[in-house]
């Protein structure tokens, strides 16, 4: 009996060894994962509200949401917005494209991606994107208006007029189509026709911020600076989130040396459009204009805390260290970082190289150009 039992046990052990191992996977609760993603997303939204908005932490919160749910459309979309505000075009483009993967053909993402291409100088890509959209939705008047703006920016006024007139032929009350035509005629120097079209647009919508802003630009083209300023300010009051109106008003103040008013205008834009780095940079430049160099330096450093390669900030920080803080080594470092950011415009890059050459000659111990002994 003992031998039989032993043989049986051996046989059972052998069978156990040859049987395939079954992997036990932990149970995944999709609802629980989604809840974590939504909680992180809501945290990001809250971090962008109020006067103490935290752009950097908001980005982290949205990225955390995507770790839980990689297909979370709203998180991708918001990251696209935030990266665009920080002039981080590559990351913004990637975020918008992922948003479109999660929600193909999404209208607002397509419009924002087209706007991003415009801001990064890729007008051809923007036009192609909107032309594809218009082919699918030929009577989307906003898309055609945006396409008209793009053609105008490229200098193709005939195509811009064609798009705007297509819209007006089907809807004579389309304010933005009048706005586009008026702007085209203003740029062509046909000021009387432009004025008539601006009046028509404002008769339909007296407080339309885009029309008021473009009318301000038209006034500026005619050398009517005070009238332009009044239009920019009126546009900013009508729609505080139209950042360009506030930026234009601030630029007029800067050009006239009214740095405190410029600072306040930039501050207003930054308050209404949290994380909008051009407004934050403008504030810092205004502080520099006011002679508050330490405040300006602190403002620039805060911006670099949000975007370590922000080109305008690095360039202006270099100017600050070179001209006002007497720190040539730091100026050189800022200009080198600017040139290495991969986001330097050709014009500013040329100026930065010139400053570096001069600093290397005047302060050889503090500023050695790369490749020099």
C-alpha positions as CSV (number, residue, x, y, z in Angstrom):
1,X,0.0,0.0,0.0
2,X,2.8,2.3,0.9
3,X,4.5,1.9,-2.5
4,X,1.3,2.5,-4.4
5,X,0.7,5.7,-2.6
6,X,4.2,7.0,-3.3
7,X,4.0,6.2,-7.0
8,X,0.7,8.1,-7.2
9,X,2.2,11.2,-5.6
10,X,5.1,11.2,-8.0
11,X,2.8,10.9,-10.9
12,X,0.7,13.8,-9.7
13,X,3.8,16.0,-9.2
14,X,4.9,15.2,-12.7
15,X,1.6,16.2,-14.1
16,X,1.7,19.5,-12.2
17,X,5.1,20.3,-13.6
18,X,3.9,19.9,-17.2
19,X,0.7,21.8,-16.8
20,X,0.9,25.5,-18.2
21,X,1.2,28.2,-15.6
22,X,-2.0,30.4,-15.5
23,X,-1.3,34.1,-15.0
24,X,-3.7,35.8,-12.7
25,X,-4.2,39.4,-13.8
26,X,-5.4,42.0,-11.3
27,X,-8.9,43.2,-11.8
28,X,-9.1,46.6,-13.6
29,X,-12.0,48.9,-12.7
30,X,-12.4,51.2,-15.6
31,X,-14.8,53.4,-13.7
32,X,-12.3,53.9,-10.9
33,X,-9.5,54.8,-13.3
34,X,-11.8,57.3,-15.0
35,X,-12.7,58.8,-11.7
36,X,-9.0,59.4,-11.0
37,X,-8.5,61.0,-14.4
38,X,-11.5,63.3,-13.9
39,X,-10.3,64.3,-10.4
40,X,-6.9,65.2,-11.8
41,X,-8.5,67.1,-14.7
42,X,-10.7,69.1,-12.3
43,X,-7.7,69.9,-10.2
44,X,-6.0,71.4,-13.3
45,X,-9.1,73.5,-14.1
46,X,-9.2,74.8,-10.6
47,X,-5.5,75.7,-10.7
48,X,-6.2,78.0,-13.6
49,X,-8.9,80.0,-11.9
50,X,-8.5,83.1,-9.8
51,X,-5.7,85.6,-9.5
52,X,-3.2,83.0,-8.2
53,X,-3.5,80.7,-11.2
54,X,-0.6,78.2,-11.5
55,X,0.1,77.3,-15.1
56,X,2.8,74.9,-14.3
57,X,0.9,72.8,-11.8
58,X,-2.2,72.9,-14.1
59,X,-0.1,71.3,-16.8
60,X,1.1,68.6,-14.3
61,X,-2.6,67.9,-13.3
62,X,-3.7,67.5,-16.9
63,X,-0.7,65.2,-17.6
64,X,-1.6,63.1,-14.6
65,X,-5.2,62.8,-15.9
66,X,-3.7,61.4,-19.1
67,X,-1.6,58.9,-17.2
68,X,-4.9,57.4,-15.9
69,X,-6.8,57.8,-19.2
70,X,-4.6,58.4,-22.3
71,X,-7.7,59.0,-24.4
72,X,-9.0,61.9,-22.3
73,X,-9.9,64.4,-25.0
74,X,-10.5,67.4,-22.8
75,X,-7.1,66.9,-21.1
76,X,-5.2,66.8,-24.4
77,X,-7.2,69.9,-25.6
78,X,-6.4,71.9,-22.5
79,X,-2.7,71.0,-22.7
80,X,-2.8,72.3,-26.3
81,X,-4.2,75.6,-25.1
82,X,-1.7,76.0,-22.3
83,X,1.3,75.1,-24.3
84,X,0.2,77.5,-27.0
85,X,-0.1,80.3,-24.5
86,X,3.5,79.5,-23.5
87,X,4.6,79.6,-27.1
88,X,5.6,76.0,-26.9
89,X,4.4,75.2,-30.3
90,X,5.7,71.7,-30.7
91,X,4.1,70.4,-27.5
92,X,0.9,72.3,-28.3
93,X,0.7,70.8,-31.8
94,X,1.3,67.3,-30.3
95,X,-1.5,67.8,-27.7
96,X,-4.0,69.0,-30.3
97,X,-3.2,66.1,-32.6
98,X,-3.8,63.7,-29.8
99,X,-7.1,65.5,-29.0
100,X,-8.1,64.9,-32.6
101,X,-7.1,61.2,-32.3
102,X,-9.5,61.0,-29.3
103,X,-12.2,63.0,-31.1
104,X,-11.7,63.0,-34.9
105,X,-12.9,66.0,-36.8
106,X,-13.5,68.1,-33.6
107,X,-14.2,71.6,-34.8
108,X,-12.7,73.7,-32.0
109,X,-9.5,71.6,-31.9
110,X,-9.1,72.1,-35.7
111,X,-9.6,75.8,-35.4
112,X,-7.1,76.1,-32.5
113,X,-4.6,73.9,-34.3
114,X,-4.9,76.2,-37.3
115,X,-4.4,79.2,-35.1
116,X,-1.3,77.6,-33.6
117,X,0.1,77.1,-37.1
118,X,-0.5,80.8,-37.8
119,X,1.4,81.8,-34.5
120,X,4.3,79.5,-35.4
121,X,4.5,80.9,-39.0
122,X,3.1,77.8,-40.7
123,X,0.4,79.5,-42.7
124,X,0.4,76.8,-45.4
125,X,-0.4,74.0,-42.8
126,X,-3.2,76.2,-41.3
127,X,-4.7,76.8,-44.8
128,X,-4.6,73.1,-45.7
129,X,-6.2,72.2,-42.4
130,X,-9.1,74.6,-42.8
131,X,-9.6,73.9,-46.5
132,X,-10.0,70.2,-45.7
133,X,-12.6,71.2,-43.0
134,X,-14.5,73.5,-45.4
135,X,-14.6,70.8,-47.9
136,X,-16.5,68.7,-45.4
137,X,-18.6,71.6,-44.1
138,X,-18.9,74.2,-46.9
139,X,-21.3,76.4,-45.1
140,X,-19.4,76.7,-41.8
141,X,-19.0,80.5,-42.0
142,X,-16.6,80.7,-39.1
143,X,-14.2,78.3,-40.9
144,X,-14.5,80.4,-44.1
145,X,-13.9,83.6,-42.1
146,X,-10.8,82.1,-40.5
147,X,-9.6,80.9,-43.9
148,X,-10.1,84.4,-45.3
149,X,-7.9,85.8,-42.5
150,X,-5.2,83.3,-43.4
151,X,-5.2,84.2,-47.0
152,X,-5.0,87.9,-45.9
153,X,-2.0,87.1,-43.7
154,X,-0.3,85.5,-46.7
155,X,-1.0,88.6,-48.8
156,X,-3.4,86.8,-51.0
157,X,-6.1,89.4,-50.8
158,X,-8.1,88.0,-53.8
159,X,-8.7,84.7,-52.1
160,X,-9.5,86.4,-48.8
161,X,-12.1,88.5,-50.5
162,X,-13.5,85.5,-52.2
163,X,-14.0,83.6,-48.9
164,X,-15.6,86.7,-47.2
165,X,-17.9,87.3,-50.1
166,X,-19.0,83.7,-50.2
167,X,-20.1,84.1,-46.6
168,X,-21.9,87.5,-47.1
169,X,-23.7,86.2,-50.2
170,X,-25.3,83.5,-48.0
171,X,-25.6,85.6,-44.8
172,X,-25.4,89.4,-45.2
173,X,-25.3,89.8,-41.4
174,X,-22.0,88.0,-40.9
175,X,-20.1,90.6,-38.9
176,X,-16.7,89.0,-39.1
177,X,-16.9,88.8,-42.9
178,X,-17.4,92.5,-43.1
179,X,-14.5,92.8,-40.6
180,X,-12.2,90.8,-42.9
181,X,-13.1,92.8,-46.0
182,X,-12.6,96.0,-44.2
183,X,-9.2,94.9,-43.0
184,X,-8.2,93.8,-46.5
185,X,-9.2,97.2,-47.9
186,X,-7.4,99.0,-45.1
187,X,-4.2,97.1,-45.9
188,X,-4.6,98.0,-49.6
189,X,-4.9,101.7,-48.6
190,X,-8.5,101.8,-49.7
191,X,-9.5,103.6,-46.5
192,X,-12.9,104.9,-47.5
193,X,-14.2,101.5,-48.4
194,X,-12.6,100.0,-45.2
195,X,-14.4,102.7,-43.1
196,X,-17.7,101.9,-44.7
197,X,-17.3,98.2,-44.0
198,X,-16.2,98.7,-40.4
199,X,-19.3,100.9,-39.9
200,X,-21.5,98.1,-41.3
201,X,-20.0,95.6,-39.0
202,X,-20.3,97.8,-35.9
203,X,-23.9,98.6,-36.9
204,X,-24.7,94.9,-36.6
205,X,-22.6,94.4,-33.4
206,X,-21.4,97.6,-31.8
207,X,-19.3,95.8,-29.1
208,X,-17.7,93.2,-31.3
209,X,-14.2,93.0,-29.9
210,X,-12.6,91.6,-33.0
211,X,-14.0,94.4,-35.2
212,X,-13.0,97.0,-32.7
213,X,-9.4,95.6,-32.5
214,X,-9.1,95.5,-36.3
215,X,-10.5,99.0,-36.6
216,X,-7.7,100.0,-34.1
217,X,-5.1,98.4,-36.4
218,X,-6.6,100.3,-39.4
219,X,-6.4,103.5,-37.4
220,X,-2.8,102.7,-36.5
221,X,-2.0,102.1,-40.2
222,X,-3.2,105.6,-40.9
223,X,-1.0,107.1,-38.1
224,X,-4.0,107.8,-35.9
225,X,-2.4,106.5,-32.7
226,X,-4.8,108.0,-30.2
227,X,-7.9,106.7,-32.1
228,X,-6.2,103.3,-32.4
229,X,-5.6,103.2,-28.7
230,X,-9.2,104.0,-27.9
231,X,-10.4,101.1,-30.2
232,X,-8.0,98.7,-28.6
233,X,-9.1,99.7,-25.1
234,X,-12.8,99.4,-26.1
235,X,-12.1,96.0,-27.6
236,X,-10.4,94.8,-24.4
237,X,-13.3,96.0,-22.3
238,X,-15.8,94.3,-24.6
239,X,-13.9,91.0,-24.4
240,X,-11.2,90.8,-21.8
241,X,-10.2,87.4,-23.1
242,X,-9.3,88.7,-26.5
243,X,-5.7,88.9,-25.5
244,X,-4.5,90.6,-28.7
245,X,-6.6,93.8,-28.0
246,X,-5.0,94.3,-24.6
247,X,-1.5,93.5,-26.0
248,X,-2.1,96.0,-28.8
249,X,-3.1,98.7,-26.3
250,X,-0.1,97.9,-24.1
251,X,2.2,98.1,-27.2
252,X,0.9,101.6,-27.9
253,X,1.6,102.7,-24.4
254,X,5.1,101.1,-24.6
255,X,5.9,103.0,-27.8
256,X,4.9,106.3,-26.2
257,X,7.0,105.6,-23.0
258,X,3.9,105.2,-20.8
259,X,5.4,102.2,-19.0
260,X,3.1,102.1,-16.0
261,X,0.0,102.1,-18.2
262,X,1.6,99.5,-20.3
263,X,2.3,97.4,-17.3
264,X,-1.3,97.6,-16.1
265,X,-2.6,96.7,-19.6
266,X,-0.3,93.6,-19.7
267,X,-1.3,92.7,-16.1
268,X,-5.0,92.8,-17.1
269,X,-4.4,90.4,-20.0
270,X,-2.4,88.1,-17.8
271,X,-5.3,88.1,-15.2
272,X,-8.0,87.3,-17.8
273,X,-5.9,84.8,-19.8
274,X,-3.9,82.9,-17.2
275,X,-0.6,81.5,-18.4
276,X,-0.5,83.8,-21.4
277,X,3.3,84.3,-21.5
278,X,3.4,87.3,-24.0
279,X,1.5,89.3,-21.4
280,X,3.8,88.2,-18.6
281,X,6.8,89.1,-20.7
282,X,5.3,92.4,-21.5
283,X,4.9,93.1,-17.8
284,X,8.6,92.3,-17.2
285,X,9.6,94.6,-20.1
286,X,7.4,97.4,-18.7
287,X,9.1,97.0,-15.3
288,X,12.4,97.3,-17.0
289,X,11.2,100.5,-18.7
290,X,10.2,101.8,-15.2
291,X,13.7,101.3,-14.0
292,X,12.6,98.5,-11.6
293,X,15.3,96.1,-12.8
294,X,15.2,93.7,-9.9
295,X,11.4,93.3,-10.3
296,X,11.9,92.8,-14.0
297,X,14.6,90.1,-13.3
298,X,12.3,88.3,-10.9
299,X,9.4,88.4,-13.4
300,X,11.6,86.9,-16.1
301,X,12.8,84.2,-13.8
302,X,9.2,83.3,-12.9
303,X,8.4,83.0,-16.6
304,X,11.4,80.6,-17.1
305,X,9.9,78.6,-14.2
306,X,7.0,78.0,-16.5
307,X,8.9,77.6,-19.7
308,X,12.7,77.1,-19.4
309,X,13.2,77.8,-23.1
310,X,10.9,80.7,-23.6
311,X,12.7,82.7,-26.3
312,X,11.4,86.2,-25.7
313,X,12.2,85.9,-22.0
314,X,15.7,84.6,-22.5
315,X,16.5,87.4,-25.0
316,X,15.1,90.1,-22.8
317,X,16.8,88.7,-19.7
318,X,20.1,88.9,-21.6
319,X,19.4,92.6,-22.4
320,X,18.6,93.2,-18.7
321,X,21.9,91.6,-17.5
322,X,23.9,93.3,-20.2
323,X,22.5,96.8,-20.0
324,X,21.1,97.3,-16.5
325,X,22.5,94.7,-14.1
326,X,26.1,94.7,-15.1
327,X,26.3,90.9,-15.2
328,X,28.1,90.1,-18.5
329,X,28.5,86.4,-17.7
330,X,24.8,86.0,-17.0
331,X,24.0,88.0,-20.1
332,X,26.1,85.6,-22.2
333,X,24.4,82.6,-20.6
334,X,21.0,84.0,-21.3
335,X,21.8,84.8,-25.0
336,X,23.4,81.3,-25.4
337,X,20.3,79.7,-24.0
338,X,18.2,81.8,-26.3
339,X,20.1,80.6,-29.3
340,X,20.0,77.0,-28.1
341,X,16.2,77.1,-27.5
342,X,15.4,76.1,-31.0
343,X,12.7,78.8,-31.0
344,X,14.7,81.9,-31.8
345,X,13.4,84.1,-34.6
346,X,16.0,84.8,-37.3
347,X,16.0,88.6,-36.6
348,X,16.5,88.2,-32.8
349,X,19.0,85.4,-33.3
350,X,21.1,87.8,-35.4
351,X,21.0,90.4,-32.7
352,X,21.8,87.9,-30.0
353,X,24.9,86.7,-31.9
354,X,26.0,90.4,-32.3
355,X,25.6,91.0,-28.6
356,X,27.6,87.9,-27.8
357,X,30.4,88.9,-30.1
358,X,30.6,92.3,-28.4
359,X,30.4,90.8,-24.9
360,X,33.2,88.3,-25.8
361,X,35.4,91.3,-26.9
362,X,34.6,93.6,-23.9
363,X,34.5,90.9,-21.2
364,X,36.6,87.9,-22.5
365,X,36.9,86.4,-19.0
366,X,33.2,86.4,-18.5
367,X,31.9,85.6,-21.9
368,X,33.7,83.1,-24.2
369,X,32.0,82.2,-27.4
370,X,31.6,78.6,-28.1
371,X,34.7,77.3,-30.0
372,X,36.9,80.1,-28.8
373,X,40.1,79.1,-26.9
